[in-house]
Amino acid sequence: MSMSLKSQSQKTAVISGGAGGLGTALSAQLQDEGWQVVLLDLNVDHLSTTATQQAMKCDITNPQALQECCATILSSHPSIDLVIYGAGVTAIAPIEDLKEQAHRRLFDINYFAAVAMAQAFQPALRASKGTHLAITSVAGFAPLRHRASYVASKHAMTGFFASLRIEEAKFGVKTVIAAPAFVATNVGNPDADKNGLTRPGAAQDAVDVVTPEQAASIILRGLKRGRSDIFVGRVARLSDVMMRLSPKLYGWVMRRTIQSKPKE
């Protein structure tokens, strides 16, 4: 079943992590297709509110704040047709330097907030026969160097939404998992918070980087074509093939990469 992004009546999409580069790119392209978009993020000061875009400040890791935010959205929009789970942070460090507090905080943002948000919009998406769109990563199905926390959270996210896909199919709801490799969403702004966490997209070891606009275009094209899994970028596609055909080969490539890079 393909998904048409054009519609006779205006549809509504909700995007967490909406202030990031990929979130704003997805919003712009959805609006071009006639959608209304609601963007959620901690800081939305630089986002404009227009006839087709609403920006809402929300700490999605705060259960009460998220519940109130979702309730406001549901009460002000007759239909929710697409929910995009794009909020996420990363931590780049070897495992021996991993701090428990950072690990837990990363899971709160990347995994637990997405689960809570999916549950909050579950009835609305059943009513509209809409779509859950999880923005995971190559890290959702393959190991990555110096990103054990991030990889673990994205594996969890992939497992959750793959299971949700099975449960929601009988309600006519689609669940799509998009796995980008390297999207340049945070170029020149690698500053970490007190836990050592930062938005993805500023890695110095990134290869085959795509722009947020390119990534958004690939993802939305995949939605139109009715794909359940969307791999964004050449590295993502190759990693998927290697992990399915020969995990040992993928591991060998990753070890060679580690050996060829200077220590961070």
N, C-alpha and C positions, 0 to 999 in steps of 0.2 A: 504494500500500500504506500503510495507516494504521498508526500505532504506538500500541498500548494501553499506558498507564502502569500499569494494573492487571495483575497476573499471579497465576497459581496458586502458583508458587514465587517466592520473593523474588529480585528482580533487584538488581544492583549498578551504581551510577553513580560515576564518578570525576570530580572537578571541580578543575581548576587555577585558581588565584586564588580559592580557596574561602573565604578569610577576608574577602573584599570583600563589599559590600552585595548585589550580584547573585548571587554565589556562595552566600551564606548563605540568600538568598531561594529560590533554586533548590533548595537542599538541603532546606529546610523543606517546600516544596511536594511534592518527590519523596517525602520520608518520609511525608507525609500520604497519598500514593498507594501506600504499602507497600514502597517501595524502601529498600535500604541505600545509604548515601552515604559516600564517602571524599573528604575535603577536603584539598587540598594548598596550602600557602602558606609564605612565609618566616616569618611570625609567626602562630602558631595558639593563642597563650596564652589568648585570650578565647573560644575555641571549646570546646564540651563534647564529650566522647566518651561516647556512649550505646550502647544495643543496636542502634541503626539509623544512627548517625553516628560516623565515625572521623576524627579530625583528625591530619594528619601534617605535620611541619615538613620542608620540602624546598625547596632552591634549584634550581629547574628549569633554570636556565642553567648549572649545573654538571653536565656529562655523567655523571660517576660517581655523584653524588648522585641524579640523576634515574633512572639505571639501577637503582640499589639500591632506591630507593623503589618503582619500578614492579614490580620483582621481588618485593618484599615483598607488595605488593597482589595480584599474580597468584598467589602461593603461598598466600595466606590467604582467597581468594575463589574458589569453584568456577566462577564465570562473571562476566565483565565485559560488561555489556550496553549501557552508554552512557558515552562519554567526552566531557566538556565542556571545551573549551579556552577558559577565561575569564580567564587571567592576562594582564595588560596594563598598560602605563604610557603616558603621553602627555607631550609637551613643547609648550608654548604659547609661540611666539616667531616673529618674522619670519625668513625664510630667511637674511638677512645675519647674524643672530645665532646661527645653527645651528652647534654645535660637533661635530666629527667623533666625539669620544669618546661624546657623548650619543647621536648618531645610531646608532652601532654598538651601544651598550648597549640602546637601545630595540628594535633589531632582534633582539638576543639574546633578549629577554623576549617580545616580541610575536610573532615569527615563528619563529626557529630552535628555541626551546624547544617550541613547539607541534608543529613538524615531528618533532622527536626523540620527543616523547610519542606522537604518532600512530603512528610506526613501532614503538614499544615495545608498544603495545596492539593493533597490527594483527592479529596471529594470534588473540588472544583474541576480538576483535570478529568476525573471520571465523567462529570456532567457534560463537559465540552468535548470529550473524547480527544483530549489534547496530548501534549508531549512533554515528558521529562527529558531534559538535555544535560547530561553530566559532562563537564569539562574536566577530564582527568589528565592523562599524560602518558608518554611512553613509560614513565615510572609506574603506571597502573598495571603493567603486565611484564615488565622487565627490570632487572636491577640496574642501578646507576652508581657511578663512582661518587663517593663523598656525599651521598644524599639518602642515607638509610632511613631517616625519619620521614622524609618526603615520599620516598618509595613506599614505605609501609602504609602511610595514610592514603596514597593513591591506589594501592592494591586493595585496601579496605573499601574505598569508594567504588572501585570497579566491581568488587564482589557484591556490594549492596545494590547498586543499580542494575547489575545483571540479574540479580534475584528479583528486584522490583519489576523488571521487564517481564518475567515469567508470571508473577502474580497479577499484574495489571492488564495483561493482554486480553483477558476475558471481558474487561470493561471497555475495550476499544481504545485503550491508552497505549501510546508508544513510549518506549524508553530508549533513548539514544545515548551512546557513549562516544564522545569525541576525544581522541588522544593526540594532542600536539607533541612535537618533539621540542624544538626551541623557537619560541615566539618572542620577538624583541619588544616586550611590553614595558620594560623598566630600564631602558638604556641610560647609562650615566647616573643612575640613582640606586646604587647597591646598598645604601645605608641600612643597617640592621637595627631592630629594636633591642630593648634590654635583654631579651632572651636569645638574641642572635638570629632572629627570624626576619626575613625580608620578602617582598613580593617576588615571584619568579620573573625571569626575563632579563636579568642583569648579569648572568653567568659569564665569566671570562673564557670558559672552555666550550662555549656553545659552537656548534657547527650546523651548516645548512639552515641558517636562521631565516624565518619568514616574518613578514611584518604583521601587525595585528589585523590590518585590512585584508591581507592575503589569507590569513587564518580564518577570519570571519567568513570570507567568500567561500572557502573550501567547506567549512562547516555547514553553512546555509545551503550550499549546493547539494551536500550530502543529505540534508533534511528533505529537500525537494525530491530527491531521487529515492526516498524511502529507505535509506540505509540505516541499519541498527548500530553499526560501528563505523566511525569515520577516523581515518588516520591522516593527520595533518603534517605534511612535509615528507621529504624523501627518507630521512632517518627513521621516522615513525613507521613508514611502510616497510622498510628493510628490516627494522627491528622486529616487527610483527612476524615477518616471514621466517627470520632466523630463530625466533623463540618457538615457533610452531614446528619447524623442521629440524632444528639442531640447537637446543639450548647450550650445549657444550661449545658450539662455534661462537655463539653470542658471548659466552663467558670468556672465551679466548680473546675475542676482539676487545672486550672490556678490560681484561688484564693487560693487553698490549697498550691500550690507551693510557692506563694508569702508569705503566712503565715509561711511556714516552712523554709524559707531562711532568713539569717541575712540581715539587711539593708546594701545596698552598699554605 
